[in-house]
Amino acid sequence: TGVQTCALPILSLAEMRTHRSEKWRGFPPDVLPLFVAEMDFPLAKPIQDKLLEMVTHSDLGYLGSIPELGKAFSSFAKRRWNWDVNSDYVRLCTDVGVGMVEVLRITTKPGDKVLVNSPIYQNFFNWINETKVELVDVPFLKEGMTYSLDFENIEKQYVAGVKVHALCSPHNPLGRVYSRSELTQIADLAKKYGVIVISDEIHAPLTFPGEEFIPFLAVNQNAAEVGICVTSASKAFNIAGLKSAIIVSQTEKMHELLAKMPMSVHFRSSILGAFAAVTAFNEGEEWLDAALSTIESNAHYLKTILNSQIPAAKYEVPKCSYLAWVDVSNLNLGEDPSAVFLEKGRVAFNAGKIYGPNSSKFVRINLATSESVLAEAVNRMAKSL
């Protein structure tokens, strides 16, 4: 739009250390935590106001009907991605993990094959274990720091009877935004072999300016027929603890299939989370654009300081979200480099090995913080060597 977005204010380390979330309680106080994907940014004012208003009026009952949510998401999706969403086809669930599990329960039975492409957000493996389906991993092909989908192998596995392809789009931890041709190829193959594609699109609102995010369900008619999207305002607006997410379908047939989910899927969502999401989608974009501007700047800043202090670490600036995927294999820190950084440097990152079998020499670093915290983190990494 050509509008200059200003960067967000960032909460001080002293203030963050008073927080009660896992990020700030997971390690002793002398550890600098850059693992869990949550931001060190103050909450968007419209969301804060909505929560205060509801608490002030003791409006904390069970969540029932909420037509506002489908409408809010549908207009957000149209503005952000030119995606036409039928607001009646937007369903509530507790969080993206619960959404993925509940959708897996109605699209598979125990023992069915579910395909993922590693490295991938670690909870994909947990969801597969929870639903007792069989994991089929077709890892990304990797050349240098460039990752591409192995379509030849994906098709082989579709032929061999995969029921569901669980997609992370945009991709965590790779920070990769799928191209239209990649998504089209997945949709067309899935349609041909009767595979359902469940797309976790929680990082979509965090796609950087200049990059194009394409919602899977909007790719073509095949995608609309085979696709289900699970997403949330939680990652983009830093409200994960409020516990509310959505499941979106594009066709009447898929909408009817999702109606088979237990009624409790809706009612387990939090009333605060659901109305915070409505507010985020309707009034949060100015804050979101400022957050993106801060995050993208941090992504480049991390590249600069790694190059100057630990040039052997390899890192490509991501195209979305606030998670840096850093290859530290040249540092020779053994099977779990994150453990060395934690023990010697007192800095906590996510261990690469949790994202799949070929990524043990990586760490995932949270970028949604201040430049001074990132500088301190790299400092601590350097001290560990």
C-alpha positions as CSV (number, residue, x, y, z in Angstrom):
1,T,0.0,0.0,0.0
2,G,3.0,2.3,0.3
3,V,2.0,3.2,3.9
4,Q,5.1,3.5,6.1
5,T,4.6,1.2,9.0
6,C,6.3,2.1,12.2
7,A,8.0,-0.5,14.3
8,L,6.3,-1.7,17.5
9,P,7.5,-0.9,20.9
10,I,9.2,-3.9,22.6
11,L,8.7,-4.9,26.2
12,S,11.9,-4.7,28.3
13,L,13.6,-7.9,29.4
14,A,12.8,-7.0,33.0
15,E,9.1,-6.7,32.1
16,M,9.1,-10.0,30.1
17,R,10.7,-11.8,33.1
18,T,7.5,-11.1,35.1
19,H,5.5,-13.0,32.5
20,R,4.0,-16.4,33.5
21,S,4.1,-18.2,30.1
22,E,6.2,-21.2,29.3
23,K,8.7,-19.0,27.5
24,W,9.6,-17.3,30.8
25,R,9.1,-20.2,33.1
26,G,10.7,-23.0,31.1
27,F,14.3,-22.3,32.2
28,P,16.1,-20.8,35.2
29,P,16.2,-16.9,35.2
30,D,19.8,-16.7,34.1
31,V,18.9,-18.3,30.7
32,L,17.9,-16.0,27.8
33,P,14.8,-17.8,26.3
34,L,14.4,-17.6,22.5
35,F,12.6,-20.9,21.9
36,V,8.7,-20.9,22.2
37,A,7.0,-19.0,19.4
38,E,5.6,-16.0,21.3
39,M,6.5,-12.3,20.9
40,D,8.0,-9.8,23.3
41,F,5.6,-7.1,21.9
42,P,2.8,-5.4,23.8
43,L,-0.7,-6.6,22.9
44,A,-2.6,-4.7,20.2
45,K,-4.7,-2.0,21.8
46,P,-8.0,-3.0,20.3
47,I,-7.5,-6.6,21.6
48,Q,-6.5,-5.3,25.0
49,D,-9.6,-3.1,25.2
50,K,-11.9,-5.9,24.2
51,L,-10.5,-8.3,26.9
52,L,-10.7,-5.5,29.5
53,E,-14.3,-4.7,28.6
54,M,-15.3,-8.4,28.8
55,V,-13.6,-8.9,32.2
56,T,-14.9,-5.6,33.6
57,H,-18.4,-6.7,32.7
58,S,-17.9,-10.2,34.1
59,D,-18.6,-11.5,30.6
60,L,-16.9,-14.9,31.0
61,G,-19.5,-17.5,30.4
62,Y,-19.6,-20.4,28.0
63,L,-19.1,-19.6,24.4
64,G,-22.1,-20.3,22.2
65,S,-23.0,-18.7,18.9
66,I,-20.4,-16.4,17.4
67,P,-21.3,-15.4,13.8
68,E,-18.9,-12.4,14.1
69,L,-15.9,-14.8,13.8
70,G,-16.7,-16.2,10.4
71,K,-17.5,-12.7,9.1
72,A,-14.3,-11.2,10.6
73,F,-12.0,-14.0,9.3
74,S,-13.7,-13.9,5.9
75,S,-13.1,-10.1,5.5
76,F,-9.5,-10.4,6.8
77,A,-8.8,-13.2,4.3
78,K,-10.3,-11.1,1.4
79,R,-8.2,-8.0,2.3
80,R,-5.0,-9.9,3.1
81,W,-5.0,-12.6,0.4
82,N,-7.9,-12.0,-1.9
83,W,-9.4,-15.3,-0.6
84,D,-13.2,-15.6,-0.7
85,V,-14.2,-17.5,2.4
86,N,-17.9,-18.4,3.1
87,S,-18.3,-17.2,6.6
88,D,-20.7,-20.0,7.4
89,Y,-17.8,-22.5,6.7
90,V,-15.7,-21.1,9.5
91,R,-15.8,-23.3,12.6
92,L,-14.3,-22.9,16.1
93,C,-11.9,-25.1,17.9
94,T,-9.6,-24.7,20.9
95,D,-6.3,-24.2,19.1
96,V,-4.6,-25.3,15.9
97,G,-3.3,-28.5,17.5
98,V,-6.8,-29.6,18.7
99,G,-8.1,-28.6,15.3
100,M,-5.6,-30.7,13.5
101,V,-6.3,-33.7,15.7
102,E,-10.1,-33.4,15.4
103,V,-9.9,-33.1,11.6
104,L,-7.5,-36.1,11.5
105,R,-10.1,-38.1,13.6
106,I,-12.8,-37.6,11.0
107,T,-10.6,-38.0,7.9
108,T,-8.6,-41.1,9.0
109,K,-8.9,-44.2,11.2
110,P,-6.0,-45.6,13.3
111,G,-3.4,-47.2,11.0
112,D,-4.1,-44.9,8.0
113,K,-1.1,-43.2,6.5
114,V,-0.6,-39.5,7.0
115,L,2.2,-37.7,5.0
116,V,4.4,-34.9,6.3
117,N,7.5,-33.2,4.9
118,S,10.2,-32.8,7.4
119,P,11.7,-30.7,8.8
120,I,8.3,-29.6,10.2
121,Y,6.8,-28.1,13.3
122,Q,7.4,-30.7,16.0
123,N,3.7,-31.1,17.0
124,F,2.9,-32.6,13.6
125,F,4.6,-35.7,15.0
126,N,2.6,-35.5,18.2
127,W,-0.7,-35.1,16.4
128,I,0.0,-38.2,14.4
129,N,0.9,-40.2,17.5
130,E,-2.2,-39.0,19.2
131,T,-4.5,-40.1,16.4
132,K,-2.7,-43.4,16.1
133,V,-2.2,-43.0,12.3
134,E,1.0,-44.1,10.5
135,L,3.6,-41.4,9.8
136,V,4.9,-41.2,6.3
137,D,7.7,-38.6,6.0
138,V,8.8,-37.3,2.6
139,P,11.6,-34.9,3.7
140,F,12.3,-31.8,1.7
141,L,15.1,-32.0,-0.8
142,K,17.9,-29.7,0.4
143,E,20.6,-28.0,-1.6
144,G,22.7,-25.6,0.4
145,M,20.1,-23.7,2.4
146,T,17.4,-24.1,-0.3
147,Y,14.6,-26.6,0.4
148,S,12.2,-28.0,-2.2
149,L,9.4,-30.5,-2.1
150,D,10.2,-34.0,-3.4
151,F,7.2,-34.4,-5.7
152,E,8.3,-37.7,-7.2
153,N,8.3,-39.3,-3.7
154,I,5.1,-37.5,-2.6
155,E,3.3,-38.9,-5.6
156,K,4.7,-42.4,-4.9
157,Q,3.3,-42.2,-1.3
158,Y,0.0,-40.9,-2.6
159,V,-0.2,-44.0,-4.9
160,A,0.8,-46.2,-2.0
161,G,-2.4,-45.2,-0.1
162,V,-1.7,-42.0,1.9
163,K,-5.1,-40.7,3.3
164,V,-4.0,-37.3,4.4
165,H,-1.2,-34.9,3.6
166,A,-0.6,-32.6,6.6
167,L,0.9,-29.3,5.3
168,C,2.5,-26.5,7.3
169,S,1.9,-23.4,5.1
170,P,3.7,-21.0,5.4
171,H,6.3,-23.3,6.7
172,N,7.6,-23.5,10.3
173,P,10.6,-23.8,10.9
174,L,11.8,-23.1,7.3
175,G,10.1,-19.7,7.0
176,R,9.2,-20.7,3.5
177,V,6.1,-19.6,1.6
178,Y,4.9,-22.1,-0.9
179,S,4.6,-21.0,-4.6
180,R,1.3,-21.2,-6.5
181,S,2.8,-23.9,-8.7
182,E,3.8,-26.1,-5.7
183,L,0.3,-25.8,-4.1
184,T,-1.3,-26.5,-7.5
185,Q,0.8,-29.6,-7.9
186,I,-0.2,-30.8,-4.4
187,A,-3.9,-30.1,-5.0
188,D,-4.0,-31.8,-8.4
189,L,-2.1,-34.9,-7.1
190,A,-4.4,-35.0,-4.0
191,K,-7.5,-34.9,-6.2
192,K,-6.2,-37.6,-8.5
193,Y,-5.3,-40.0,-5.7
194,G,-8.1,-39.2,-3.2
195,V,-5.9,-37.6,-0.6
196,I,-7.2,-34.9,1.8
197,V,-4.9,-32.0,2.5
198,I,-5.0,-30.4,5.9
199,S,-3.2,-27.1,5.8
200,D,-2.0,-25.5,9.0
201,E,-1.9,-21.8,8.1
202,I,-1.3,-20.3,11.5
203,H,1.7,-18.3,10.2
204,A,-0.1,-16.9,7.2
205,P,-0.8,-13.4,8.5
206,L,2.9,-13.1,9.3
207,T,4.0,-13.4,5.6
208,F,6.5,-10.5,5.0
209,P,5.6,-7.6,2.7
210,G,6.5,-8.4,-0.9
211,E,6.0,-12.1,-0.5
212,E,2.7,-13.7,-1.7
213,F,0.9,-16.1,0.6
214,I,-1.6,-18.3,-1.2
215,P,-4.2,-20.0,1.0
216,F,-4.3,-23.7,0.0
217,L,-8.1,-23.7,-0.4
218,A,-8.0,-20.8,-2.8
219,V,-5.5,-22.4,-5.2
220,N,-8.0,-24.0,-7.6
221,Q,-11.1,-26.1,-7.7
222,N,-9.2,-29.3,-6.8
223,A,-7.7,-27.6,-3.7
224,A,-11.2,-26.5,-2.7
225,E,-12.4,-30.1,-2.9
226,V,-9.6,-31.8,-1.1
227,G,-8.5,-29.1,1.3
228,I,-9.2,-28.2,5.0
229,C,-7.5,-25.2,6.6
230,V,-6.8,-24.9,10.3
231,T,-5.6,-21.5,11.5
232,S,-5.8,-18.9,14.3
233,A,-5.2,-15.3,15.2
234,S,-3.0,-16.7,18.1
235,K,0.4,-16.7,16.4
236,A,0.1,-13.4,14.5
237,F,-1.4,-11.4,17.3
238,N,0.4,-13.1,20.2
239,I,-2.6,-14.4,22.0
240,A,-1.9,-18.2,22.1
241,G,-2.9,-18.4,25.8
242,L,-6.4,-17.4,25.0
243,K,-7.1,-20.7,23.3
244,S,-9.2,-20.2,20.2
245,A,-8.7,-21.2,16.6
246,I,-10.7,-22.0,13.5
247,I,-11.2,-24.7,10.9
248,V,-12.2,-23.5,7.4
249,S,-13.6,-25.4,4.5
250,Q,-14.4,-24.2,0.9
251,T,-17.0,-26.6,-0.4
252,E,-20.4,-27.8,0.9
253,K,-19.2,-31.4,0.8
254,M,-16.2,-30.7,3.0
255,H,-18.3,-28.5,5.3
256,E,-20.7,-31.5,5.8
257,L,-17.7,-33.8,6.5
258,L,-16.5,-31.4,9.2
259,A,-20.0,-31.3,10.7
260,K,-19.2,-34.9,11.9
261,M,-16.8,-33.5,14.5
262,P,-18.1,-33.7,18.1
263,M,-20.1,-30.7,19.3
264,S,-17.5,-30.2,22.0
265,V,-14.9,-29.0,19.4
266,H,-16.7,-25.7,19.3
267,F,-17.5,-25.4,23.0
268,R,-13.9,-26.0,24.2
269,S,-12.8,-22.7,22.7
270,S,-12.5,-19.8,25.1
271,I,-15.0,-16.9,25.0
272,L,-12.1,-14.5,25.5
273,G,-10.0,-16.1,22.8
274,A,-12.9,-16.2,20.2
275,F,-13.8,-12.5,20.7
276,A,-10.1,-11.5,20.8
277,A,-9.8,-13.2,17.4
278,V,-12.8,-11.3,16.1
279,T,-11.1,-8.1,17.2
280,A,-7.7,-9.1,15.8
281,F,-9.2,-9.8,12.4
282,N,-11.3,-6.7,12.3
283,E,-9.1,-4.1,14.0
284,G,-5.6,-5.6,14.4
285,E,-4.0,-4.9,11.0
286,E,-2.2,-1.7,11.8
287,W,-0.6,-3.5,14.8
288,L,0.2,-6.5,12.6
289,D,1.9,-4.5,9.9
290,A,4.0,-2.8,12.6
291,A,4.9,-6.2,14.1
292,L,5.9,-7.5,10.6
293,S,8.1,-4.5,10.0
294,T,9.9,-5.1,13.3
295,I,10.2,-8.8,12.7
296,E,11.6,-8.4,9.2
297,S,14.1,-5.9,10.3
298,N,15.2,-8.3,13.1
299,A,15.5,-11.1,10.6
300,H,18.0,-9.1,8.6
301,Y,19.7,-7.9,11.8
302,L,20.3,-11.5,12.9
303,K,21.9,-12.2,9.6
304,T,24.3,-9.3,10.0
305,I,25.4,-10.2,13.6
306,L,25.7,-13.9,12.8
307,N,27.9,-13.0,9.8
308,S,30.1,-10.8,11.9
309,Q,30.4,-13.0,15.0
310,I,29.8,-16.6,13.9
311,P,30.3,-16.7,10.2
312,A,30.3,-20.5,10.1
313,A,26.6,-20.5,11.1
314,K,24.4,-20.6,8.0
315,Y,21.1,-18.8,7.9
316,E,18.8,-17.5,5.2
317,V,16.4,-14.7,6.1
318,P,12.9,-16.2,6.2
319,K,9.9,-15.1,4.0
320,C,7.5,-15.2,6.9
321,S,7.0,-15.4,10.6
322,Y,9.5,-14.8,13.4
323,L,11.5,-18.1,13.5
324,A,15.1,-18.2,12.2
325,W,16.3,-21.6,11.0
326,V,20.0,-21.6,11.6
327,D,22.4,-24.3,10.4
328,V,25.2,-24.7,13.0
329,S,26.7,-28.0,11.6
330,N,30.0,-26.3,10.9
331,L,30.5,-25.5,14.6
332,N,30.9,-29.1,15.5
333,L,28.8,-29.1,18.6
334,G,27.7,-32.7,18.5
335,E,24.3,-34.2,18.1
336,D,22.4,-31.5,19.9
337,P,24.0,-28.0,19.5
338,S,21.1,-26.4,21.4
339,A,22.2,-28.3,24.5
340,V,25.7,-26.8,24.2
341,F,24.3,-23.2,23.8
342,L,22.1,-23.8,26.8
343,E,24.8,-25.2,29.0
344,K,27.7,-23.0,28.1
345,G,26.0,-19.9,26.8
346,R,22.8,-19.9,29.0
347,V,20.7,-19.2,25.9
348,A,17.7,-21.4,25.0
349,F,16.8,-22.2,21.4
350,N,14.6,-25.0,19.9
351,A,16.7,-28.1,19.1
352,G,16.7,-28.9,15.4
353,K,16.3,-32.6,16.0
354,I,12.6,-32.1,17.2
355,Y,11.7,-31.0,13.6
356,G,12.7,-34.3,11.9
357,P,15.5,-36.8,11.4
358,N,17.8,-34.6,9.2
359,S,17.9,-31.4,11.2
360,S,19.8,-32.2,14.4
361,K,22.5,-29.7,13.5
362,F,20.1,-26.8,13.4
363,V,18.6,-24.5,16.0
364,R,15.4,-22.4,15.7
365,I,15.7,-18.9,17.1
366,N,12.8,-16.6,18.0
367,L,13.1,-13.2,16.2
368,A,10.1,-11.4,17.8
369,T,12.1,-9.5,20.3
370,S,14.5,-6.5,20.5
371,E,17.8,-6.1,18.6
372,S,19.5,-5.9,22.0
373,V,18.2,-9.4,23.0
374,L,19.2,-10.8,19.6
375,A,22.7,-9.3,20.0
376,E,22.9,-10.8,23.5
377,A,21.8,-14.2,22.2
378,V,24.5,-14.3,19.5
379,N,27.0,-13.1,22.1
380,R,26.1,-16.1,24.2
381,M,26.3,-18.4,21.3
382,A,29.8,-17.2,20.5
383,K,30.8,-17.7,24.1
384,S,29.7,-21.3,23.9
385,L,32.2,-22.1,21.2
